[in-house]
């Protein structure tokens, strides 16, 4: 997503899975720092599809006055906008903390494959509806 203002460009590589996942969680934590810089809640998330970031989401709950603007939902919405479709089949959601039940349901309805969270790269598995 290079060239888009405010976006983090993270190139895919032939890195080992752990290194690749570290790259994506680092991008989620960059979204968290962006949210904090805006005075928002300290959460961030990215959606990764086919080895590239498809969507990014800093928390925008405070900024928008929207209790549903969680980082995970913002990342999913961004991916859906960028891709021009609601189906994110095969995507992985990386977030700074375990997604709440509502965010998990949104990820399930978008057909996200699995969720990874935290610096420890905890695999929460496929989202439940």
Backbone atoms as SQL, in Angstrom:
CREATE TABLE atoms (id INTEGER PRIMARY KEY, chain TEXT, resi INTEGER, resn TEXT, atom TEXT, x REAL, y REAL, z REAL);
INSERT INTO atoms VALUES
  (1, 'A', 1, 'UNK', 'N', 0.815, -1.173, 0.000),
  (2, 'A', 1, 'UNK', 'CA', 0.000, 0.000, 0.000),
  (3, 'A', 1, 'UNK', 'C', 0.870, 1.252, 0.000),
  (4, 'A', 2, 'UNK', 'N', 2.009, 1.131, -0.684),
  (5, 'A', 2, 'UNK', 'CA', 2.938, 2.244, -0.758),
  (6, 'A', 2, 'UNK', 'C', 2.302, 3.407, -1.496),
  (7, 'A', 3, 'UNK', 'N', 2.727, 4.595, -1.132),
  (8, 'A', 3, 'UNK', 'CA', 2.259, 5.770, -1.827),
  (9, 'A', 3, 'UNK', 'C', 0.961, 6.347, -1.297),
  (10, 'A', 4, 'UNK', 'N', 0.336, 5.685, -0.359),
  (11, 'A', 4, 'UNK', 'CA', -0.904, 6.192, 0.211),
  (12, 'A', 4, 'UNK', 'C', -0.545, 6.924, 1.506),
  (13, 'A', 5, 'UNK', 'N', -0.835, 8.225, 1.599),
  (14, 'A', 5, 'UNK', 'CA', -0.481, 8.975, 2.796),
  (15, 'A', 5, 'UNK', 'C', -1.062, 8.336, 4.052),
  (16, 'A', 6, 'UNK', 'N', -0.238, 8.263, 5.097),
  (17, 'A', 6, 'UNK', 'CA', -0.696, 7.727, 6.366),
  (18, 'A', 6, 'UNK', 'C', -0.707, 6.212, 6.409),
  (19, 'A', 7, 'UNK', 'N', -0.247, 5.565, 5.366),
  (20, 'A', 7, 'UNK', 'CA', -0.237, 4.105, 5.318),
  (21, 'A', 7, 'UNK', 'C', 1.175, 3.595, 5.555),
  (22, 'A', 8, 'UNK', 'N', 1.261, 2.447, 6.131),
  (23, 'A', 8, 'UNK', 'CA', 2.543, 1.805, 6.355),
  (24, 'A', 8, 'UNK', 'C', 2.746, 0.795, 5.246),
  (25, 'A', 9, 'UNK', 'N', 3.822, 0.924, 4.512),
  (26, 'A', 9, 'UNK', 'CA', 4.124, -0.037, 3.451),
  (27, 'A', 9, 'UNK', 'C', 5.008, -1.117, 4.045),
  (28, 'A', 10, 'UNK', 'N', 4.578, -2.349, 3.983),
  (29, 'A', 10, 'UNK', 'CA', 5.351, -3.474, 4.480),
  (30, 'A', 10, 'UNK', 'C', 5.403, -4.488, 3.357),
  (31, 'A', 11, 'UNK', 'N', 6.582, -4.691, 2.822),
  (32, 'A', 11, 'UNK', 'CA', 6.731, -5.607, 1.692),
  (33, 'A', 11, 'UNK', 'C', 6.768, -7.041, 2.167),
  (34, 'A', 12, 'UNK', 'N', 6.207, -7.919, 1.371),
  (35, 'A', 12, 'UNK', 'CA', 6.255, -9.345, 1.653),
  (36, 'A', 12, 'UNK', 'C', 7.648, -9.856, 1.315),
  (37, 'A', 13, 'UNK', 'N', 8.062, -10.914, 1.970),
  (38, 'A', 13, 'UNK', 'CA', 9.359, -11.516, 1.678),
  (39, 'A', 13, 'UNK', 'C', 9.257, -13.007, 1.886),
  (40, 'A', 14, 'UNK', 'N', 10.351, -13.682, 1.588),
  (41, 'A', 14, 'UNK', 'CA', 10.401, -15.125, 1.765),
  (42, 'A', 14, 'UNK', 'C', 10.870, -15.464, 3.176),
  (43, 'A', 15, 'UNK', 'N', 10.596, -14.599, 4.127),
  (44, 'A', 15, 'UNK', 'CA', 11.031, -14.802, 5.501),
  (45, 'A', 15, 'UNK', 'C', 10.338, -16.006, 6.119),
  (46, 'A', 16, 'UNK', 'N', 10.960, -16.540, 7.135),
  (47, 'A', 16, 'UNK', 'CA', 10.366, -17.643, 7.885),
  (48, 'A', 16, 'UNK', 'C', 9.054, -17.170, 8.481),
  (49, 'A', 17, 'UNK', 'N', 8.102, -18.081, 8.702),
  (50, 'A', 17, 'UNK', 'CA', 6.793, -17.662, 9.229),
  (51, 'A', 17, 'UNK', 'C', 6.876, -16.785, 10.475),
  (52, 'A', 18, 'UNK', 'N', 7.745, -17.118, 11.410),
  (53, 'A', 18, 'UNK', 'CA', 7.834, -16.320, 12.636),
  (54, 'A', 18, 'UNK', 'C', 8.294, -14.897, 12.314),
  (55, 'A', 19, 'UNK', 'N', 9.253, -14.744, 11.416),
  (56, 'A', 19, 'UNK', 'CA', 9.734, -13.414, 11.032),
  (57, 'A', 19, 'UNK', 'C', 8.639, -12.648, 10.304),
  (58, 'A', 20, 'UNK', 'N', 7.910, -13.330, 9.445),
  (59, 'A', 20, 'UNK', 'CA', 6.821, -12.699, 8.714),
  (60, 'A', 20, 'UNK', 'C', 5.744, -12.228, 9.684),
  (61, 'A', 21, 'UNK', 'N', 5.368, -13.093, 10.619),
  (62, 'A', 21, 'UNK', 'CA', 4.355, -12.705, 11.594),
  (63, 'A', 21, 'UNK', 'C', 4.845, -11.563, 12.465),
  (64, 'A', 22, 'UNK', 'N', 6.116, -11.523, 12.787),
  (65, 'A', 22, 'UNK', 'CA', 6.674, -10.424, 13.582),
  (66, 'A', 22, 'UNK', 'C', 6.503, -9.114, 12.808),
  (67, 'A', 23, 'UNK', 'N', 6.717, -9.144, 11.501),
  (68, 'A', 23, 'UNK', 'CA', 6.561, -7.954, 10.666),
  (69, 'A', 23, 'UNK', 'C', 5.125, -7.426, 10.763),
  (70, 'A', 24, 'UNK', 'N', 4.162, -8.337, 10.712),
  (71, 'A', 24, 'UNK', 'CA', 2.764, -7.911, 10.727),
  (72, 'A', 24, 'UNK', 'C', 2.350, -7.392, 12.098),
  (73, 'A', 25, 'UNK', 'N', 2.806, -8.044, 13.155),
  (74, 'A', 25, 'UNK', 'CA', 2.426, -7.552, 14.486),
  (75, 'A', 25, 'UNK', 'C', 3.094, -6.207, 14.753),
  (76, 'A', 26, 'UNK', 'N', 4.305, -6.024, 14.221),
  (77, 'A', 26, 'UNK', 'CA', 4.961, -4.715, 14.344),
  (78, 'A', 26, 'UNK', 'C', 4.125, -3.635, 13.658),
  (79, 'A', 27, 'UNK', 'N', 3.533, -3.962, 12.510),
  (80, 'A', 27, 'UNK', 'CA', 2.666, -3.008, 11.808),
  (81, 'A', 27, 'UNK', 'C', 1.427, -2.692, 12.647),
  (82, 'A', 28, 'UNK', 'N', 0.880, -3.697, 13.335),
  (83, 'A', 28, 'UNK', 'CA', -0.267, -3.464, 14.217),
  (84, 'A', 28, 'UNK', 'C', 0.125, -2.526, 15.363),
  (85, 'A', 29, 'UNK', 'N', 1.313, -2.724, 15.907),
  (86, 'A', 29, 'UNK', 'CA', 1.767, -1.850, 16.993),
  (87, 'A', 29, 'UNK', 'C', 2.056, -0.434, 16.485),
  (88, 'A', 30, 'UNK', 'N', 2.429, -0.292, 15.219),
  (89, 'A', 30, 'UNK', 'CA', 2.578, 1.045, 14.633),
  (90, 'A', 30, 'UNK', 'C', 1.217, 1.738, 14.582),
  (91, 'A', 31, 'UNK', 'N', 0.158, 0.973, 14.280),
  (92, 'A', 31, 'UNK', 'CA', -1.204, 1.530, 14.292),
  (93, 'A', 31, 'UNK', 'C', -1.594, 1.942, 15.712),
  (94, 'A', 32, 'UNK', 'N', -1.173, 1.161, 16.700),
  (95, 'A', 32, 'UNK', 'CA', -1.441, 1.510, 18.106),
  (96, 'A', 32, 'UNK', 'C', -0.780, 2.844, 18.454),
  (97, 'A', 33, 'UNK', 'N', 0.473, 3.014, 18.038),
  (98, 'A', 33, 'UNK', 'CA', 1.169, 4.274, 18.313),
  (99, 'A', 33, 'UNK', 'C', 0.475, 5.446, 17.627),
  (100, 'A', 34, 'UNK', 'N', -0.031, 5.231, 16.425),
  (101, 'A', 34, 'UNK', 'CA', -0.765, 6.275, 15.714),
  (102, 'A', 34, 'UNK', 'C', -2.031, 6.653, 16.489),
  (103, 'A', 35, 'UNK', 'N', -2.763, 5.660, 16.955),
  (104, 'A', 35, 'UNK', 'CA', -3.969, 5.923, 17.750),
  (105, 'A', 35, 'UNK', 'C', -3.627, 6.729, 18.998),
  (106, 'A', 36, 'UNK', 'N', -2.563, 6.351, 19.674),
  (107, 'A', 36, 'UNK', 'CA', -2.146, 7.070, 20.883),
  (108, 'A', 36, 'UNK', 'C', -1.759, 8.512, 20.556),
  (109, 'A', 37, 'UNK', 'N', -1.075, 8.715, 19.420),
  (110, 'A', 37, 'UNK', 'CA', -0.679, 10.063, 19.014),
  (111, 'A', 37, 'UNK', 'C', -1.900, 10.944, 18.782),
  (112, 'A', 38, 'UNK', 'N', -3.011, 10.337, 18.368),
  (113, 'A', 38, 'UNK', 'CA', -4.262, 11.056, 18.151),
  (114, 'A', 38, 'UNK', 'C', -5.038, 11.257, 19.454),
  (115, 'A', 39, 'UNK', 'N', -4.537, 10.672, 20.556),
  (116, 'A', 39, 'UNK', 'CA', -5.253, 10.756, 21.822),
  (117, 'A', 39, 'UNK', 'C', -6.346, 9.714, 21.941),
  (118, 'A', 40, 'UNK', 'N', -6.236, 8.658, 21.139),
  (119, 'A', 40, 'UNK', 'CA', -7.253, 7.614, 21.148),
  (120, 'A', 40, 'UNK', 'C', -6.810, 6.439, 22.012),
  (121, 'A', 41, 'UNK', 'N', -7.646, 5.432, 22.048),
  (122, 'A', 41, 'UNK', 'CA', -7.345, 4.233, 22.823),
  (123, 'A', 41, 'UNK', 'C', -6.115, 3.528, 22.243),
  (124, 'A', 42, 'UNK', 'N', -5.320, 2.871, 23.090),
  (125, 'A', 42, 'UNK', 'CA', -4.048, 2.290, 22.646),
  (126, 'A', 42, 'UNK', 'C', -4.194, 0.907, 21.999),
  (127, 'A', 43, 'UNK', 'N', -4.826, 0.868, 20.819),
  (128, 'A', 43, 'UNK', 'CA', -4.992, -0.400, 20.106),
  (129, 'A', 43, 'UNK', 'C', -4.719, -0.192, 18.628),
  (130, 'A', 44, 'UNK', 'N', -4.209, -1.240, 17.996),
  (131, 'A', 44, 'UNK', 'CA', -3.967, -1.195, 16.567),
  (132, 'A', 44, 'UNK', 'C', -4.133, -2.570, 15.963),
  (133, 'A', 45, 'UNK', 'N', -4.401, -2.616, 14.669),
  (134, 'A', 45, 'UNK', 'CA', -4.586, -3.887, 13.974),
  (135, 'A', 45, 'UNK', 'C', -4.287, -3.723, 12.496),
  (136, 'A', 46, 'UNK', 'N', -3.929, -4.833, 11.858),
  (137, 'A', 46, 'UNK', 'CA', -3.786, -4.889, 10.403),
  (138, 'A', 46, 'UNK', 'C', -4.390, -6.201, 9.918),
  (139, 'A', 47, 'UNK', 'N', -4.871, -6.161, 8.676),
  (140, 'A', 47, 'UNK', 'CA', -5.357, -7.361, 7.998),
  (141, 'A', 47, 'UNK', 'C', -4.337, -7.688, 6.923),
  (142, 'A', 48, 'UNK', 'N', -3.872, -8.937, 6.927),
  (143, 'A', 48, 'UNK', 'CA', -2.876, -9.381, 5.952),
  (144, 'A', 48, 'UNK', 'C', -3.517, -10.425, 5.050),
  (145, 'A', 49, 'UNK', 'N', -3.351, -10.212, 3.748),
  (146, 'A', 49, 'UNK', 'CA', -3.894, -11.136, 2.761),
  (147, 'A', 49, 'UNK', 'C', -2.860, -11.314, 1.660),
  (148, 'A', 50, 'UNK', 'N', -2.561, -12.559, 1.331),
  (149, 'A', 50, 'UNK', 'CA', -1.598, -12.880, 0.268),
  (150, 'A', 50, 'UNK', 'C', -0.248, -12.203, 0.493),
  (151, 'A', 51, 'UNK', 'N', 0.220, -12.194, 1.732),
  (152, 'A', 51, 'UNK', 'CA', 1.549, -11.679, 2.042),
  (153, 'A', 51, 'UNK', 'C', 1.701, -10.181, 2.021),
  (154, 'A', 52, 'UNK', 'N', 0.594, -9.446, 2.099),
  (155, 'A', 52, 'UNK', 'CA', 0.664, -7.983, 2.119),
  (156, 'A', 52, 'UNK', 'C', -0.437, -7.427, 3.015),
  (157, 'A', 53, 'UNK', 'N', -0.202, -6.235, 3.527),
  (158, 'A', 53, 'UNK', 'CA', -1.223, -5.579, 4.338),
  (159, 'A', 53, 'UNK', 'C', -2.346, -5.128, 3.423),
  (160, 'A', 54, 'UNK', 'N', -3.552, -5.615, 3.713),
  (161, 'A', 54, 'UNK', 'CA', -4.735, -5.240, 2.944),
  (162, 'A', 54, 'UNK', 'C', -5.537, -4.159, 3.655),
  (163, 'A', 55, 'UNK', 'N', -5.369, -4.048, 4.982),
  (164, 'A', 55, 'UNK', 'CA', -6.108, -3.053, 5.748),
  (165, 'A', 55, 'UNK', 'C', -5.391, -2.708, 7.035),
  (166, 'A', 56, 'UNK', 'N', -5.515, -1.457, 7.446),
  (167, 'A', 56, 'UNK', 'CA', -4.883, -0.979, 8.674),
  (168, 'A', 56, 'UNK', 'C', -5.929, -0.318, 9.556),
  (169, 'A', 57, 'UNK', 'N', -5.722, -0.444, 10.860),
  (170, 'A', 57, 'UNK', 'CA', -6.695, 0.143, 11.757),
  (171, 'A', 57, 'UNK', 'C', -6.138, 0.585, 13.085),
  (172, 'A', 58, 'UNK', 'N', -5.944, 1.888, 13.241),
  (173, 'A', 58, 'UNK', 'CA', -5.734, 2.402, 14.592),
  (174, 'A', 58, 'UNK', 'C', -7.099, 2.550, 15.251),
  (175, 'A', 59, 'UNK', 'N', -7.166, 2.466, 16.557),
  (176, 'A', 59, 'UNK', 'CA', -8.431, 2.724, 17.239),
  (177, 'A', 59, 'UNK', 'C', -8.865, 4.149, 16.928),
  (178, 'A', 60, 'UNK', 'N', -10.155, 4.309, 16.646),
  (179, 'A', 60, 'UNK', 'CA', -10.711, 5.634, 16.378),
  (180, 'A', 60, 'UNK', 'C', -11.952, 5.889, 17.234),
  (181, 'A', 61, 'UNK', 'N', -12.054, 5.169, 18.342),
  (182, 'A', 61, 'UNK', 'CA', -13.213, 5.288, 19.228),
  (183, 'A', 61, 'UNK', 'C', -13.367, 6.718, 19.728),
  (184, 'A', 62, 'UNK', 'N', -12.304, 7.296, 20.240),
  (185, 'A', 62, 'UNK', 'CA', -12.350, 8.650, 20.787),
  (186, 'A', 62, 'UNK', 'C', -12.431, 9.666, 19.657),
  (187, 'A', 63, 'UNK', 'N', -11.582, 9.496, 18.655),
  (188, 'A', 63, 'UNK', 'CA', -11.515, 10.441, 17.540),
  (189, 'A', 63, 'UNK', 'C', -12.871, 10.605, 16.852),
  (190, 'A', 64, 'UNK', 'N', -13.575, 9.515, 16.647),
  (191, 'A', 64, 'UNK', 'CA', -14.854, 9.574, 15.941),
  (192, 'A', 64, 'UNK', 'C', -16.058, 9.608, 16.877),
  (193, 'A', 65, 'UNK', 'N', -15.825, 9.397, 18.167),
  (194, 'A', 65, 'UNK', 'CA', -16.953, 9.307, 19.090),
  (195, 'A', 65, 'UNK', 'C', -17.814, 8.103, 18.769),
  (196, 'A', 66, 'UNK', 'N', -17.183, 7.043, 18.292),
  (197, 'A', 66, 'UNK', 'CA', -17.877, 5.843, 17.824),
  (198, 'A', 66, 'UNK', 'C', -17.390, 4.636, 18.618),
  (199, 'A', 67, 'UNK', 'N', -18.225, 4.086, 19.489),
  (200, 'A', 67, 'UNK', 'CA', -17.787, 2.951, 20.301),
  (201, 'A', 67, 'UNK', 'C', -17.486, 1.698, 19.480),
  (202, 'A', 68, 'UNK', 'N', -17.872, 1.686, 18.209),
  (203, 'A', 68, 'UNK', 'CA', -17.584, 0.540, 17.347),
  (204, 'A', 68, 'UNK', 'C', -16.328, 0.724, 16.495),
  (205, 'A', 69, 'UNK', 'N', -15.612, 1.810, 16.651),
  (206, 'A', 69, 'UNK', 'CA', -14.426, 2.073, 15.833),
  (207, 'A', 69, 'UNK', 'C', -13.176, 1.444, 16.454),
  (208, 'A', 70, 'UNK', 'N', -13.320, 0.179, 16.884),
  (209, 'A', 70, 'UNK', 'CA', -12.171, -0.555, 17.417),
  (210, 'A', 70, 'UNK', 'C', -11.156, -0.767, 16.303),
  (211, 'A', 71, 'UNK', 'N', -9.903, -0.925, 16.668),
  (212, 'A', 71, 'UNK', 'CA', -8.822, -1.090, 15.694),
  (213, 'A', 71, 'UNK', 'C', -9.087, -2.253, 14.740),
  (214, 'A', 72, 'UNK', 'N', -9.562, -3.364, 15.270),
  (215, 'A', 72, 'UNK', 'CA', -9.793, -4.541, 14.428),
  (216, 'A', 72, 'UNK', 'C', -10.869, -4.265, 13.378),
  (217, 'A', 73, 'UNK', 'N', -11.948, -3.621, 13.796),
  (218, 'A', 73, 'UNK', 'CA', -13.012, -3.310, 12.842),
  (219, 'A', 73, 'UNK', 'C', -12.565, -2.267, 11.835),
  (220, 'A', 74, 'UNK', 'N', -11.762, -1.324, 12.274),
  (221, 'A', 74, 'UNK', 'CA', -11.225, -0.324, 11.346),
  (222, 'A', 74, 'UNK', 'C', -10.319, -0.997, 10.306),
  (223, 'A', 75, 'UNK', 'N', -9.504, -1.947, 10.733),
  (224, 'A', 75, 'UNK', 'CA', -8.621, -2.662, 9.795),
  (225, 'A', 75, 'UNK', 'C', -9.439, -3.498, 8.808),
  (226, 'A', 76, 'UNK', 'N', -10.491, -4.150, 9.299),
  (227, 'A', 76, 'UNK', 'CA', -11.354, -4.955, 8.420),
  (228, 'A', 76, 'UNK', 'C', -12.071, -4.049, 7.426),
  (229, 'A', 77, 'UNK', 'N', -12.629, -2.940, 7.906),
  (230, 'A', 77, 'UNK', 'CA', -13.315, -2.003, 7.008),
  (231, 'A', 77, 'UNK', 'C', -12.358, -1.456, 5.947),
  (232, 'A', 78, 'UNK', 'N', -11.138, -1.134, 6.380),
  (233, 'A', 78, 'UNK', 'CA', -10.146, -0.603, 5.453),
  (234, 'A', 78, 'UNK', 'C', -9.805, -1.644, 4.377),
  (235, 'A', 79, 'UNK', 'N', -9.617, -2.889, 4.784),
  (236, 'A', 79, 'UNK', 'CA', -9.325, -3.956, 3.812),
  (237, 'A', 79, 'UNK', 'C', -10.500, -4.136, 2.845),
  (238, 'A', 80, 'UNK', 'N', -11.696, -4.118, 3.359),
  (239, 'A', 80, 'UNK', 'CA', -12.870, -4.271, 2.499),
  (240, 'A', 80, 'UNK', 'C', -12.981, -3.120, 1.503),
  (241, 'A', 81, 'UNK', 'N', -12.689, -1.913, 1.957),
  (242, 'A', 81, 'UNK', 'CA', -12.709, -0.735, 1.073),
  (243, 'A', 81, 'UNK', 'C', -11.641, -0.866, -0.014),
  (244, 'A', 82, 'UNK', 'N', -10.430, -1.173, 0.407),
  (245, 'A', 82, 'UNK', 'CA', -9.309, -1.273, -0.544),
  (246, 'A', 82, 'UNK', 'C', -9.544, -2.370, -1.582),
  (247, 'A', 83, 'UNK', 'N', -10.067, -3.497, -1.127),
  (248, 'A', 83, 'UNK', 'CA', -10.261, -4.643, -2.023),
  (249, 'A', 83, 'UNK', 'C', -11.568, -4.569, -2.804),
  (250, 'A', 84, 'UNK', 'N', -12.477, -3.713, -2.361),
  (251, 'A', 84, 'UNK', 'CA', -13.756, -3.570, -3.042),
  (252, 'A', 84, 'UNK', 'C', -14.682, -4.753, -2.850),
  (253, 'A', 85, 'UNK', 'N', -14.533, -5.416, -1.714),
  (254, 'A', 85, 'UNK', 'CA', -15.405, -6.561, -1.413),
  (255, 'A', 85, 'UNK', 'C', -15.461, -6.767, 0.098),
  (256, 'A', 86, 'UNK', 'N', -16.498, -7.439, 0.559),
  (257, 'A', 86, 'UNK', 'CA', -16.638, -7.703, 1.990),
  (258, 'A', 86, 'UNK', 'C', -15.972, -9.005, 2.396),
  (259, 'A', 87, 'UNK', 'N', -15.784, -9.915, 1.467),
  (260, 'A', 87, 'UNK', 'CA', -15.211, -11.227, 1.750),
  (261, 'A', 87, 'UNK', 'C', -13.691, -11.144, 1.833),
  (262, 'A', 88, 'UNK', 'N', -13.150, -11.428, 3.011),
  (263, 'A', 88, 'UNK', 'CA', -11.702, -11.407, 3.232),
  (264, 'A', 88, 'UNK', 'C', -11.174, -12.826, 3.445),
  (265, 'A', 89, 'UNK', 'N', -11.771, -13.788, 2.771),
  (266, 'A', 89, 'UNK', 'CA', -11.390, -15.188, 2.946),
  (267, 'A', 89, 'UNK', 'C', -9.885, -15.365, 2.809),
  (268, 'A', 90, 'UNK', 'N', -9.301, -16.048, 3.801),
  (269, 'A', 90, 'UNK', 'CA', -7.870, -16.330, 3.803),
  (270, 'A', 90, 'UNK', 'C', -7.027, -15.278, 4.501),
  (271, 'A', 91, 'UNK', 'N', -7.631, -14.170, 4.904),
  (272, 'A', 91, 'UNK', 'CA', -6.883, -13.094, 5.554),
  (273, 'A', 91, 'UNK', 'C', -6.586, -13.453, 7.015),
  (274, 'A', 92, 'UNK', 'N', -5.538, -12.844, 7.534),
  (275, 'A', 92, 'UNK', 'CA', -5.182, -12.986, 8.942),
  (276, 'A', 92, 'UNK', 'C', -5.248, -11.604, 9.576),
  (277, 'A', 93, 'UNK', 'N', -5.896, -11.537, 10.731),
  (278, 'A', 93, 'UNK', 'CA', -6.028, -10.289, 11.484),
  (279, 'A', 93, 'UNK', 'C', -4.972, -10.279, 12.579),
  (280, 'A', 94, 'UNK', 'N', -4.074, -9.317, 12.530),
  (281, 'A', 94, 'UNK', 'CA', -3.058, -9.130, 13.564),
  (282, 'A', 94, 'UNK', 'C', -3.461, -7.929, 14.397),
  (283, 'A', 95, 'UNK', 'N', -3.516, -8.100, 15.715),
  (284, 'A', 95, 'UNK', 'CA', -3.906, -6.982, 16.573),
  (285, 'A', 95, 'UNK', 'C', -3.057, -6.946, 17.829),
  (286, 'A', 96, 'UNK', 'N', -3.011, -5.774, 18.431),
  (287, 'A', 96, 'UNK', 'CA', -2.158, -5.574, 19.598),
  (288, 'A', 96, 'UNK', 'C', -2.673, -6.298, 20.831),
  (289, 'A', 97, 'UNK', 'N', -3.963, -6.595, 20.860),
  (290, 'A', 97, 'UNK', 'CA', -4.526, -7.363, 21.975),
  (291, 'A', 97, 'UNK', 'C', -5.621, -8.276, 21.429),
  (292, 'A', 98, 'UNK', 'N', -6.090, -9.172, 22.257),
  (293, 'A', 98, 'UNK', 'CA', -7.132, -10.118, 21.843),
  (294, 'A', 98, 'UNK', 'C', -8.381, -9.351, 21.429),
  (295, 'A', 99, 'UNK', 'N', -8.879, -9.579, 20.218),
  (296, 'A', 99, 'UNK', 'CA', -10.101, -8.882, 19.793),
  (297, 'A', 99, 'UNK', 'C', -11.282, -9.200, 20.720),
  (298, 'A', 100, 'UNK', 'N', -12.119, -8.199, 20.933),
  (299, 'A', 100, 'UNK', 'CA', -13.324, -8.403, 21.739),
  (300, 'A', 100, 'UNK', 'C', -14.288, -9.306, 20.966),
  (301, 'A', 101, 'UNK', 'N', -15.325, -9.764, 21.632),
  (302, 'A', 101, 'UNK', 'CA', -16.291, -10.675, 21.008),
  (303, 'A', 101, 'UNK', 'C', -16.970, -10.045, 19.796),
  (304, 'A', 102, 'UNK', 'N', -17.275, -8.753, 19.876),
  (305, 'A', 102, 'UNK', 'CA', -17.914, -8.095, 18.727),
  (306, 'A', 102, 'UNK', 'C', -16.970, -8.029, 17.527),
  (307, 'A', 103, 'UNK', 'N', -15.704, -7.696, 17.771),
  (308, 'A', 103, 'UNK', 'CA', -14.720, -7.647, 16.679),
  (309, 'A', 103, 'UNK', 'C', -14.509, -9.044, 16.103),
  (310, 'A', 104, 'UNK', 'N', -14.522, -10.045, 16.956),
  (311, 'A', 104, 'UNK', 'CA', -14.368, -11.414, 16.485),
  (312, 'A', 104, 'UNK', 'C', -15.534, -11.808, 15.578),
  (313, 'A', 105, 'UNK', 'N', -16.747, -11.418, 15.940),
  (314, 'A', 105, 'UNK', 'CA', -17.908, -11.719, 15.089),
  (315, 'A', 105, 'UNK', 'C', -17.803, -11.027, 13.731),
  (316, 'A', 106, 'UNK', 'N', -17.326, -9.784, 13.728),
  (317, 'A', 106, 'UNK', 'CA', -17.144, -9.055, 12.466),
  (318, 'A', 106, 'UNK', 'C', -16.090, -9.770, 11.613),
  (319, 'A', 107, 'UNK', 'N', -15.002, -10.210, 12.246),
  (320, 'A', 107, 'UNK', 'CA', -13.956, -10.941, 11.520),
  (321, 'A', 107, 'UNK', 'C', -14.509, -12.247, 10.951),
  (322, 'A', 108, 'UNK', 'N', -15.334, -12.931, 11.724),
  (323, 'A', 108, 'UNK', 'CA', -15.936, -14.184, 11.248),
  (324, 'A', 108, 'UNK', 'C', -16.845, -13.921, 10.055),
  (325, 'A', 109, 'UNK', 'N', -17.649, -12.871, 10.120),
  (326, 'A', 109, 'UNK', 'CA', -18.559, -12.597, 9.011),
  (327, 'A', 109, 'UNK', 'C', -17.789, -12.144, 7.765),
  (328, 'A', 110, 'UNK', 'N', -16.591, -11.592, 7.937),
  (329, 'A', 110, 'UNK', 'CA', -15.747, -11.208, 6.800),
  (330, 'A', 110, 'UNK', 'C', -14.917, -12.399, 6.298),
  (331, 'A', 111, 'UNK', 'N', -15.050, -13.536, 6.979),
  (332, 'A', 111, 'UNK', 'CA', -14.353, -14.779, 6.633),
  (333, 'A', 111, 'UNK', 'C', -12.841, -14.698, 6.825),
  (334, 'A', 112, 'UNK', 'N', -12.422, -13.952, 7.858),
  (335, 'A', 112, 'UNK', 'CA', -11.016, -13.913, 8.231),
  (336, 'A', 112, 'UNK', 'C', -10.617, -15.323, 8.665),
  (337, 'A', 113, 'UNK', 'N', -9.458, -15.768, 8.232),
  (338, 'A', 113, 'UNK', 'CA', -9.001, -17.131, 8.494),
  (339, 'A', 113, 'UNK', 'C', -8.608, -17.357, 9.948),
  (340, 'A', 114, 'UNK', 'N', -7.794, -16.418, 10.493),
  (341, 'A', 114, 'UNK', 'CA', -7.381, -16.551, 11.885),
  (342, 'A', 114, 'UNK', 'C', -6.954, -15.207, 12.445),
  (343, 'A', 115, 'UNK', 'N', -6.782, -15.197, 13.773),
  (344, 'A', 115, 'UNK', 'CA', -6.434, -13.967, 14.475),
  (345, 'A', 115, 'UNK', 'C', -5.175, -14.208, 15.291),
  (346, 'A', 116, 'UNK', 'N', -4.230, -13.293, 15.166),
  (347, 'A', 116, 'UNK', 'CA', -2.978, -13.333, 15.924),
  (348, 'A', 116, 'UNK', 'C', -2.929, -12.044, 16.738),
  (349, 'A', 117, 'UNK', 'N', -2.535, -12.152, 18.007),
  (350, 'A', 117, 'UNK', 'CA', -2.521, -10.929, 18.817),
  (351, 'A', 117, 'UNK', 'C', -1.359, -10.880, 19.781),
  (352, 'A', 118, 'UNK', 'N', -0.951, -9.653, 20.100),
  (353, 'A', 118, 'UNK', 'CA', 0.076, -9.383, 21.089),
  (354, 'A', 118, 'UNK', 'C', 1.488, -9.623, 20.595),
  (355, 'A', 119, 'UNK', 'N', 2.431, -9.064, 21.323),
  (356, 'A', 119, 'UNK', 'CA', 3.854, -9.226, 20.999),
  (357, 'A', 119, 'UNK', 'C', 4.271, -10.695, 20.995),
  (358, 'A', 120, 'UNK', 'N', 3.552, -11.507, 21.760),
  (359, 'A', 120, 'UNK', 'CA', 3.875, -12.940, 21.860),
  (360, 'A', 120, 'UNK', 'C', 3.328, -13.736, 20.683),
  (361, 'A', 121, 'UNK', 'N', 2.644, -13.056, 19.758),
  (362, 'A', 121, 'UNK', 'CA', 2.055, -13.693, 18.581),
  (363, 'A', 121, 'UNK', 'C', 1.142, -14.838, 18.965),
  (364, 'A', 122, 'UNK', 'N', 0.246, -14.586, 19.883),
  (365, 'A', 122, 'UNK', 'CA', -0.720, -15.616, 20.294),
  (366, 'A', 122, 'UNK', 'C', -1.716, -15.872, 19.157),
  (367, 'A', 123, 'UNK', 'N', -1.872, -17.118, 18.812),
  (368, 'A', 123, 'UNK', 'CA', -2.800, -17.491, 17.748),
  (369, 'A', 123, 'UNK', 'C', -4.141, -17.812, 18.378),
  (370, 'A', 124, 'UNK', 'N', -5.119, -16.943, 18.127),
  (371, 'A', 124, 'UNK', 'CA', -6.471, -17.136, 18.664),
  (372, 'A', 124, 'UNK', 'C', -7.288, -18.016, 17.753),
  (373, 'A', 125, 'UNK', 'N', -6.693, -18.477, 16.653),
  (374, 'A', 125, 'UNK', 'CA', -7.387, -19.350, 15.731),
  (375, 'A', 125, 'UNK', 'C', -8.415, -18.623, 14.891),
  (376, 'A', 126, 'UNK', 'N', -9.317, -19.382, 14.292),
  (377, 'A', 126, 'UNK', 'CA', -10.355, -18.752, 13.462),
  (378, 'A', 126, 'UNK', 'C', -11.353, -18.010, 14.341),
  (379, 'A', 127, 'UNK', 'N', -11.830, -16.869, 13.850),
  (380, 'A', 127, 'UNK', 'CA', -12.825, -16.132, 14.641),
  (381, 'A', 127, 'UNK', 'C', -14.147, -16.888, 14.709),
  (382, 'A', 128, 'UNK', 'N', -14.816, -16.755, 15.838),
  (383, 'A', 128, 'UNK', 'CA', -16.124, -17.395, 16.040),
  (384, 'A', 128, 'UNK', 'C', -17.223, -16.380, 15.783),
  (385, 'A', 129, 'UNK', 'N', -18.280, -16.844, 15.169),
  (386, 'A', 129, 'UNK', 'CA', -19.414, -15.949, 14.870),
  (387, 'A', 129, 'UNK', 'C', -20.265, -15.742, 16.097);
